[in-house]
């Protein structure tokens, strides 16, 4: 099973050499960031957006070096001709079975690469031997699964991690009282059941008789690579293997009724995920556009740079008392525009289609039935 993503990477600013003097470096970075903030307004008349600190931006930019030049590497899980899942490498509209395009070290058996978690565990030994030779198969000829179809680890989620979403929560008429209207002082962490995961194109099953307030939440999901506990913020991104897209589907009245959010978030099929994983070396997960369309109507439109608690802080907070394992999934929160935020509310109904797009990753399509 494998997930890869091809596409153009984000615009970053780099330096051919960095000397010992940090003052000139900071000035160069600040000028680049200032220009980056001004370009949207200068070229397109768009408002300036918030950017992170110069040091954080330099570190993120320095770690991004796409393996295929202008195309981004993607790892996907797909269904083979005999009905089994396998990991593949995606480039453009073609996928190759991973075991056909890597030279396995003697220390790795083919069985160890039978699923995505195994590939993640051995990725450092595999990535430099990738050779995309042969014809591969067209993506439209195969079935793409969720990158990790049945997670063995934890699916951790973050509530109220975008300020505009916090504001719209306070206006909810359909399910008031789910949480306090203020921006949280600490991350709100909850989990989803592993059996709620479905892949691209799969149906979200409408929970007749259980909920009539089914909502969507477009989110960037972090896939943990290196295990760890007590991880410091400055080291947190070293533990990220890559990123994918996740829809945190929610039954709002169930979420409110039980206060603890697990039941309202974990109904079967309530965790669409995919279509693949993009390694963290390919994109800056902390500065990506994230959008959601319902029936081709744009509902959510934000950037991951607008998170209240950035990815590194989330990892540090959670790992303070819990050991993160390879393959753990962290959904980082949703921007404003969920169905409950409209007046009147606009929840999902059978027949609706949901399309989520995250810059540098791709699109996740699902429907309700």
Protein Blocks (a to p, Z undefined) as FASTA:
>chain_A
ZZddedddddddddfbdcfblklmmmmmmmmmmmmmmmmmmmnopacdddddfklmmmmm
mmpccfkljaccdddddddfkopacddddehjbccdfklmcccdfkbcfklmmpmklmmm
mmmmmmmmgccedjbjafklpccddfblbafbdcdddehibfklmmmmmmpmklghkbcf
bdcfbdcdddddfklpccehiacdddehkaccdcdddddddddfbdcehiafklmmmmpn
bdcdddddddfklmmmnopamlmmmgghiaccdjbdcdfklpcfklccddddeehiafbd
cdfklpfbdfklmmmmmmmmpccdehiacdebjaehifklpccdddddehiacddddehi
bpcddddZZ
